[in-house]
Amino acid sequence: MLTGFAWPLPNGAPGDWVEEVELCRSGVHACRPGDLSNWLAPVLYEIELDGDVAEAGMKVVAPRGRLVRRIGAWNDETHEEYSQMCIARAGARAASAPELVGPWAPPAAASAAGPALMGYIAARMAEAIDGIDAHAAERVRQSAWLVERLKLASPTARATGSRLRSKSSPVATV
């Protein structure tokens, strides 16, 4: 999680269960693959959630969770590929409305600032040109790219039932 919580890491088998941590006041928080572009971190893990899983905006919350596996495809190479994809999308937006967002377009070298920032910039540029729905649509496109490249579950999978792993393979950002 982005909170700095020290998760028990998987080591050939799922990590130990974590129950009702006090991070955001209660529960274990994770994101669905389709929300991943909003929660990128340097390392990603598939998480198994247990108990009543509730959807809460761009995340899911359960009373218990454990890390199942590190998503190895999220590495330096895919960080850079994702960053460059976002930089290219931002450049296209800048070209379409140079008077509005032209100066916002990051150069290719900006990828060193990290994939999360590059995704945010592309989405923010979409919003500046076409409104909040364009921001959301850009984030959906980014998440779809991540789901495909990282071979995750469907980006539109929803929380269903009390144990959530195979249904939508939620992701924890560590």
FIGU-634498 format. One record per residue: residue in three letters; chain; x, y, z of N, C-alpha, C in turn. Coordinates in Angstrom, 2 decimals. Last residue first. Layout:
N
REC  type  mol       nX       nY       nZ      caX      caY      caZ       cX       cY       cZ
REC   ALA    A        X        Y        Z        X        Y        Z        X        Y        Z
...
***
This chain:
174
REC  type  mol       nX       nY       nZ      caX      caY      caZ       cX       cY       cZ
REC   VAL    A     2.89    -1.44    -3.20     3.78    -1.45    -2.04     4.97    -0.57    -2.31
REC   THR    A    -0.36    -1.84    -4.02     0.83    -1.08    -4.38     1.67    -0.94    -3.13
REC   ALA    A    -2.24    -4.64    -4.94    -1.75    -3.80    -3.85    -0.50    -3.10    -4.33
REC   VAL    A    -5.03    -5.52    -6.89    -3.61    -5.21    -6.84    -3.33    -4.35    -5.61
REC   PRO    A    -7.31    -8.23    -7.45    -6.97    -6.88    -7.03    -5.47    -6.73    -6.86
REC   SER    A    -8.59   -10.27    -9.37    -7.19   -10.13    -9.00    -6.82    -8.71    -8.60
REC   SER    A   -11.21   -10.85    -9.84   -10.67    -9.65   -10.46    -9.23    -9.37   -10.08
REC   LYS    A   -11.59   -13.60    -9.18   -12.64   -12.85    -9.87   -12.09   -11.58   -10.53
REC   SER    A    -9.51   -14.62    -7.73    -9.59   -14.99    -9.13   -10.63   -14.16    -9.88
REC   ARG    A   -10.16   -13.02    -5.36    -8.83   -13.22    -5.90    -8.96   -13.48    -7.38
REC   LEU    A   -12.14   -12.53    -2.76   -11.84   -11.92    -4.04   -10.40   -12.18    -4.39
REC   ARG    A   -14.85   -13.66    -1.10   -13.42   -13.89    -1.27   -13.07   -13.43    -2.67
REC   SER    A   -17.53   -12.86    -1.23   -16.78   -12.59    -0.01   -15.28   -12.85    -0.14
REC   GLY    A   -18.81   -11.10    -4.16   -18.64   -12.20    -3.22   -17.70   -11.87    -2.08
REC   THR    A   -17.15    -9.11    -6.32   -18.35    -9.93    -6.21   -18.07   -11.05    -5.23
REC   ALA    A   -15.91    -6.22    -7.75   -15.92    -7.04    -6.54   -17.23    -7.80    -6.47
REC   ARG    A   -15.40    -6.48   -11.31   -15.94    -5.83   -10.12   -15.87    -6.78    -8.93
REC   ALA    A   -13.48    -5.85   -14.22   -13.95    -6.79   -13.20   -14.38    -6.02   -11.95
REC   THR    A   -12.40    -4.33   -16.18   -13.76    -3.97   -15.76   -14.30    -4.92   -14.70
REC   PRO    A    -9.95    -5.34   -16.86    -9.98    -4.03   -16.19   -11.36    -3.65   -15.70
REC   SER    A    -9.36    -8.79   -16.18   -10.12    -7.79   -16.91   -10.16    -6.46   -16.17
REC   ALA    A    -6.09    -9.41   -14.72    -7.49    -9.73   -15.02    -8.15    -8.58   -15.76
REC   LEU    A    -2.90    -8.87   -16.41    -3.78    -8.90   -15.23    -5.19    -9.28   -15.68
REC   LYS    A    -0.56    -8.49   -18.00    -1.35    -9.73   -18.03    -2.17    -9.91   -16.76
REC   LEU    A     0.69    -6.15   -18.34     1.06    -6.90   -17.14     0.32    -8.23   -17.02
REC   ARG    A    -0.51    -5.25   -20.71     0.94    -5.44   -20.65     1.38    -6.31   -19.48
REC   GLU    A    -3.27    -5.13   -19.98    -2.80    -5.94   -21.10    -1.31    -6.26   -20.97
REC   VAL    A    -3.22    -3.42   -17.77    -3.82    -4.74   -17.65    -3.31    -5.65   -18.76
REC   LEU    A    -2.05    -1.10   -18.92    -1.39    -1.82   -17.83    -1.91    -3.26   -17.71
REC   TRP    A    -4.03    -0.38   -20.77    -2.66    -0.65   -21.23    -1.94    -1.49   -20.18
REC   ALA    A    -6.13     0.09   -19.00    -6.26    -0.98   -19.99    -4.88    -1.37   -20.53
REC   SER    A    -5.14     2.34   -17.67    -5.32     1.08   -16.93    -5.45    -0.09   -17.89
REC   GLN    A    -5.21     4.19   -19.80    -3.94     3.84   -19.16    -4.05     2.51   -18.41
REC   ARG    A    -7.97     4.31   -20.29    -7.05     3.86   -21.34    -5.72     3.42   -20.74
REC   VAL    A    -8.79     5.33   -17.80    -9.28     4.02   -18.25    -8.35     3.47   -19.33
REC   ARG    A    -7.55     7.84   -17.90    -7.14     6.87   -16.86    -7.61     5.46   -17.21
REC   GLU    A    -9.02     8.96   -19.98    -7.58     8.75   -20.14    -7.08     7.75   -19.12
REC   ALA    A   -11.54     9.08   -18.78   -11.35     8.24   -19.96    -9.87     7.96   -20.20
REC   ALA    A   -11.05    10.96   -16.74   -11.44     9.60   -16.39   -11.20     8.65   -17.57
REC   HIS    A   -10.52    13.20   -18.38    -9.53    12.73   -17.40    -9.80    11.26   -17.07
REC   ALA    A   -12.95    13.44   -19.67   -11.77    13.10   -20.47   -10.63    12.62   -19.57
REC   ASP    A   -14.56    14.25   -17.57   -14.82    12.95   -18.20   -13.65    12.50   -19.05
REC   ILE    A   -13.58    16.83   -17.04   -13.31    15.75   -16.10   -13.58    14.37   -16.70
REC   GLY    A   -12.44    18.38   -20.17   -13.23    18.22   -18.96   -12.93    16.95   -18.19
REC   ASP    A   -10.76    18.82   -22.36   -12.11    18.32   -22.59   -12.94    18.04   -21.35
REC   ILE    A    -8.36    20.11   -21.46    -8.90    20.34   -22.80   -10.39    20.00   -22.89
REC   ALA    A    -7.94    19.28   -18.87    -7.84    20.72   -19.17    -8.46    21.04   -20.53
REC   GLU    A    -8.11    16.48   -19.16    -9.12    17.22   -18.41    -9.11    18.70   -18.75
REC   ALA    A    -5.77    15.97   -20.57    -7.07    15.61   -21.16    -8.18    16.39   -20.48
REC   MET    A    -3.94    16.79   -18.62    -4.02    17.51   -19.88    -5.34    17.22   -20.59
REC   ARG    A    -4.39    14.82   -16.71    -4.68    16.22   -16.37    -4.77    17.07   -17.63
REC   ALA    A    -3.46    12.56   -18.05    -4.87    12.65   -17.67    -5.25    14.09   -17.35
REC   ALA    A    -0.73    13.20   -18.33    -1.55    12.93   -19.52    -3.03    13.08   -19.20
REC   ILE    A    -0.03    13.46   -15.59     0.10    14.60   -16.50    -0.77    14.39   -17.74
REC   TYR    A    -0.48    10.86   -14.61    -1.25    11.98   -14.09    -1.20    13.16   -15.05
REC   GLY    A     1.46     9.43   -16.04     0.04     9.13   -16.22    -0.83    10.28   -15.74
REC   MET    A     3.76    10.60   -14.97     3.50    10.73   -16.40     2.03    10.44   -16.71
REC   LEU    A     3.55     9.84   -12.27     3.47    11.25   -12.63     3.16    11.43   -14.11
REC   ALA    A     3.86     7.06   -12.51     2.65     7.61   -11.90     2.47     9.08   -12.29
REC   PRO    A     6.44     6.68   -13.66     5.23     6.41   -14.43     3.96     7.01   -13.82
REC   GLY    A     9.02     9.20   -13.15     8.21     8.05   -12.78     6.91     7.92   -13.53
REC   ALA    A    10.97    10.90   -13.88    10.14    11.31   -12.74     9.17    10.22   -12.32
REC   ALA    A    11.97     9.87   -16.19    12.75     9.64   -14.97    11.96    10.03   -13.72
REC   SER    A    10.45    10.88   -18.20    10.07     9.57   -17.66    10.84     9.23   -16.40
REC   ALA    A    11.53    13.11   -19.29    10.74    13.28   -18.07    10.33    11.96   -17.46
REC   ALA    A    12.61    12.59   -21.73    13.48    12.41   -20.56    12.72    12.56   -19.24
REC   ALA    A    10.60    13.39   -23.50    10.82    11.96   -23.27    11.66    11.70   -22.01
REC   PRO    A     8.93    16.24   -21.97     9.84    15.62   -22.94    10.06    14.15   -22.58
REC   PRO    A     5.42    16.88   -21.40     6.74    16.52   -20.90     7.62    15.97   -22.02
REC   ALA    A     3.39    19.61   -22.01     3.85    18.33   -22.57     5.26    18.01   -22.08
REC   TRP    A     2.68    22.14   -21.21     2.60    21.05   -20.22     3.22    19.75   -20.71
REC   PRO    A     2.62    23.98   -23.26     3.79    23.96   -22.38     3.79    22.82   -21.37
REC   GLY    A    -0.01    23.32   -24.39     1.26    23.09   -25.08     2.47    23.03   -24.16
REC   VAL    A    -2.54    23.77   -23.47    -1.70    22.85   -22.70    -0.34    22.59   -23.35
REC   LEU    A    -3.58    25.98   -25.00    -4.11    25.64   -23.69    -3.13    24.80   -22.86
REC   GLU    A    -2.32    26.19   -27.42    -2.52    27.42   -26.65    -2.97    27.13   -25.21
REC   PRO    A    -2.39    23.59   -28.45    -1.12    24.17   -27.99    -1.29    25.42   -27.14
REC   ALA    A    -4.11    21.18   -28.73    -4.52    22.43   -28.07    -3.29    23.16   -27.53
REC   SER    A    -2.86    19.12   -30.05    -4.24    19.41   -30.39    -4.74    20.72   -29.77
REC   ALA    A    -0.36    18.96   -28.91    -0.45    19.34   -30.32    -1.86    19.72   -30.72
REC   ALA    A    -1.08    18.04   -26.38    -0.45    19.36   -26.52    -0.55    19.86   -27.96
REC   ARG    A    -1.98    15.49   -27.04    -2.91    16.47   -26.47    -2.36    17.88   -26.64
REC   ALA    A     0.42    14.39   -27.89    -0.69    14.49   -28.85    -1.72    15.50   -28.34
REC   GLY    A     1.83    14.49   -25.48     2.31    15.24   -26.64     1.22    15.43   -27.68
REC   ALA    A     0.36    12.68   -23.96     0.40    14.09   -23.55     0.86    14.97   -24.71
REC   ARG    A     0.97    10.39   -25.38    -0.43    10.83   -25.32    -0.49    12.30   -24.90
REC   ALA    A     3.73    10.28   -24.87     3.24    10.40   -26.25     1.80    10.90   -26.27
REC   ILE    A     3.68     9.94   -22.10     4.32    11.13   -22.66     3.85    11.35   -24.10
REC   CYS    A     2.49     7.41   -21.98     1.79     8.57   -21.41     2.36     9.88   -21.95
REC   MET    A     4.49     5.90   -23.20     3.14     5.90   -23.76     2.38     7.13   -23.26
REC   GLN    A     6.58     6.38   -21.40     6.69     6.89   -22.77     5.33     6.89   -23.47
REC   SER    A     5.58     5.04   -19.12     5.88     6.48   -19.08     5.92     7.07   -20.47
REC   TYR    A     5.45     2.42   -20.13     4.23     3.11   -19.70     4.45     4.62   -19.68
REC   GLU    A     8.21     1.96   -20.57     7.24     1.86   -21.67     5.94     2.61   -21.34
REC   GLU    A     9.23     2.28   -17.93     9.64     3.19   -19.00     8.65     3.15   -20.17
REC   HIS    A     7.97     0.16   -16.64     7.84     1.52   -16.10     8.13     2.52   -17.21
REC   THR    A     8.91    -1.97   -18.15     7.51    -1.56   -18.32     7.22    -0.21   -17.68
REC   GLU    A    11.63    -1.89   -17.26    11.28    -1.81   -18.68     9.83    -1.36   -18.88
REC   ASP    A    11.49    -2.20   -14.46    12.06    -0.98   -15.04    11.66    -0.80   -16.51
REC   ASN    A     8.24    -3.79   -14.08     9.67    -3.67   -13.82    10.20    -2.40   -14.49
REC   TRP    A     5.83    -5.81   -13.92     5.96    -4.38   -13.62     7.39    -4.17   -13.13
REC   ALA    A     6.07    -8.52   -14.07     6.07    -7.80   -15.35     6.11    -6.28   -15.14
REC   GLY    A     5.74    -9.42   -11.46     7.09    -9.28   -12.01     7.16    -8.52   -13.31
REC   ILE    A     3.99    -8.78    -8.97     3.71    -8.71   -10.41     5.03    -8.37   -11.09
REC   ARG    A     4.26   -11.05    -6.33     4.73    -9.81    -6.93     4.42    -9.88    -8.42
REC   ARG    A     1.42   -12.60    -4.85     2.62   -12.65    -5.68     2.99   -11.25    -6.14
REC   VAL    A    -0.25   -12.16    -2.62    -0.14   -13.48    -3.24     1.15   -13.60    -4.05
REC   LEU    A    -0.80   -10.66     0.47    -0.14   -10.55    -0.82     0.11   -11.96    -1.36
REC   ARG    A    -4.02   -10.63     1.93    -2.63   -11.08     1.94    -2.08   -10.96     0.53
REC   GLY    A    -6.60    -9.38     4.11    -5.92    -9.50     2.83    -4.53   -10.06     3.01
REC   ARG    A    -9.78    -8.57     5.55    -8.50    -9.29     5.54    -7.91    -9.30     4.15
REC   PRO    A   -12.00    -6.94     5.17   -11.45    -7.05     6.51   -10.09    -7.74     6.58
REC   ALA    A   -11.62    -4.77     2.29   -12.03    -6.03     2.91   -11.44    -6.09     4.32
REC   VAL    A   -12.28    -2.66    -0.43   -11.89    -2.75     0.98   -12.44    -4.06     1.54
REC   VAL    A   -11.13    -1.19    -3.46   -11.96    -2.17    -2.78   -11.40    -2.30    -1.37
REC   LYS    A   -11.28     1.94    -5.30   -10.61     0.90    -4.51   -11.64    -0.09    -3.99
REC   MET    A   -12.49     4.18    -6.33   -11.40     3.56    -7.10   -10.64     2.52    -6.30
REC   GLY    A   -15.36     3.63    -4.52   -14.75     4.48    -5.55   -13.72     3.70    -6.35
REC   ALA    A   -15.35     0.91    -3.04   -15.35     2.28    -2.52   -14.63     3.17    -3.53
REC   GLU    A   -16.84    -2.19    -2.55   -16.27    -1.25    -3.51   -16.40     0.15    -2.95
REC   ALA    A   -16.02    -4.65    -0.15   -16.85    -3.50    -0.54   -16.10    -2.67    -1.57
REC   VAL    A   -16.20    -7.93     0.78   -15.43    -6.98    -0.02   -16.37    -5.88    -0.49
REC   ASP    A   -16.21    -9.73     3.63   -17.09    -8.92     2.79   -16.27    -7.84     2.10
REC   GLY    A   -13.40   -11.99     3.29   -14.48   -11.35     4.04   -15.36   -10.58     3.09
REC   ASP    A   -10.30   -11.23     1.72   -11.19   -12.19     2.33   -12.20   -11.45     3.20
REC   LEU    A    -8.13   -10.91    -1.10    -8.96   -10.29    -0.08    -9.94   -11.32     0.44
REC   GLU    A    -4.93   -11.11    -2.27    -6.14   -11.90    -2.03    -6.88   -11.24    -0.88
REC   ILE    A    -3.14    -9.21    -4.65    -3.57    -9.40    -3.27    -4.83   -10.26    -3.24
REC   GLU    A    -0.22    -8.84    -6.49    -1.58    -9.33    -6.50    -1.93    -9.61    -5.04
REC   TYR    A     1.78    -5.88    -6.30     1.50    -7.25    -5.87     0.05    -7.58    -6.15
REC   LEU    A     4.35    -3.73    -7.52     2.94    -4.12    -7.46     2.83    -5.59    -7.06
REC   VAL    A     6.49    -0.99    -7.03     6.31    -2.44    -6.94     4.83    -2.72    -6.80
REC   PRO    A     6.23     1.78    -7.38     7.37     1.08    -7.98     7.23    -0.43    -7.99
REC   ALA    A     2.75     2.33    -8.19     3.88     2.42    -7.28     5.04     1.65    -7.92
REC   LEU    A    -0.44     3.65    -9.10     0.86     3.06    -9.44     1.91     3.32    -8.37
REC   TRP    A    -3.15     4.30    -8.97    -2.47     3.81    -7.77    -1.09     3.22    -8.05
REC   ASN    A    -4.41     4.89   -11.32    -4.52     5.88   -10.24    -3.69     5.51    -9.02
REC   SER    A    -4.11     2.64   -12.84    -3.37     3.84   -13.25    -3.43     4.94   -12.19
REC   LEU    A    -5.90     0.75   -11.69    -4.47     0.71   -11.38    -3.73     1.99   -11.76
REC   ASP    A    -8.48     0.24   -12.10    -8.18     1.49   -11.39    -6.68     1.66   -11.17
REC   GLY    A    -8.65    -2.27   -13.22    -9.13    -1.13   -14.00    -8.89     0.22   -13.36
REC   PRO    A    -7.84    -3.97   -11.11    -6.94    -3.70   -12.23    -7.36    -2.47   -13.05
REC   ARG    A    -8.79    -2.42    -8.02    -9.08    -3.33    -9.12    -8.11    -3.01   -10.25
REC   CYS    A    -6.76    -2.05    -5.10    -7.44    -1.50    -6.27    -7.73    -2.62    -7.25
REC   ALA    A    -7.28    -2.17    -1.53    -6.60    -2.57    -2.75    -7.32    -1.91    -3.92
REC   HIS    A    -7.14    -2.22     2.00    -7.50    -1.51     0.78    -6.66    -2.01    -0.39
REC   VAL    A    -8.53    -3.65     4.76    -7.41    -3.76     3.83    -7.87    -3.17     2.51
REC   GLY    A    -9.85    -1.90     7.67    -9.90    -2.71     6.46    -8.62    -2.69     5.67
REC   SER    A    -9.81     1.53     8.76   -10.08     0.10     8.96   -10.06    -0.61     7.62
REC   ARG    A    -8.29     3.94     8.44    -9.20     3.77     9.57    -9.64     2.35     9.79
REC   CYS    A    -6.40     3.45     6.67    -7.41     4.46     6.31    -8.57     4.34     7.28
REC   LEU    A    -4.90     1.71     8.52    -4.32     2.64     7.56    -5.28     3.78     7.20
REC   GLU    A    -5.18    -0.26    10.41    -5.78     1.04    10.71    -5.33     2.11     9.71
REC   VAL    A    -6.15    -3.53     9.31    -5.13    -2.55     9.62    -5.78    -1.18     9.74
REC   GLU    A    -7.70    -6.03     9.28    -8.18    -4.73     9.71    -7.09    -3.79    10.19
REC   GLU    A    -5.09    -8.34     8.97    -6.49    -8.08     9.30    -6.68    -6.68     9.83
REC   VAL    A    -3.27   -10.26     6.73    -3.29    -9.01     7.49    -4.75    -8.70     7.73
REC   TRP    A    -1.81   -13.46     6.37    -2.99   -12.62     6.34    -2.78   -11.38     7.21
REC   ASP    A     1.45   -13.87     4.87     0.51   -14.02     5.98    -0.66   -13.07     5.80
REC   GLY    A     1.74   -14.47     1.28     2.18   -13.94     2.56     1.13   -14.18     3.63
REC   PRO    A     1.65   -17.48    -0.72     1.09   -16.19    -0.27     1.64   -15.78     1.08
REC   ALA    A     4.92   -18.70    -1.66     3.54   -18.95    -1.24     2.97   -17.61    -0.79
REC   GLY    A     7.29   -17.63    -2.39     6.94   -18.92    -2.95     5.54   -19.37    -2.59
REC   ASN    A     6.71   -15.51    -0.38     8.00   -16.10    -0.66     7.77   -17.52    -1.16
REC   PRO    A     5.08   -12.36     0.00     5.04   -13.77    -0.40     6.45   -14.26    -0.70
REC   LEU    A     5.59   -10.28     2.93     5.72   -10.55     1.49     5.62   -12.04     1.19
REC   PRO    A     3.61    -8.48     5.03     4.36    -9.74     4.96     4.40   -10.17     3.49
REC   TRP    A     3.94    -4.93     4.75     3.21    -6.15     4.42     4.12    -7.36     4.53
REC   ALA    A     4.13    -2.25     6.46     5.08    -3.32     6.17     4.34    -4.64     5.97
REC   PHE    A     2.84     0.75     5.12     2.59    -0.44     5.95     3.54    -1.55     5.53
REC   GLY    A     2.98     2.91     3.50     4.20     2.53     4.17     4.02     1.35     5.10
REC   THR    A     0.81     3.55     1.95     0.87     4.10     3.30     2.16     3.80     4.02
REC   LEU    A     0.34     2.31    -0.41     1.08     3.56    -0.46     1.29     4.17     0.91
REC   MET    A     0.84    -1.18     0.00     0.00     0.00     0.00     0.89     1.24     0.00
***
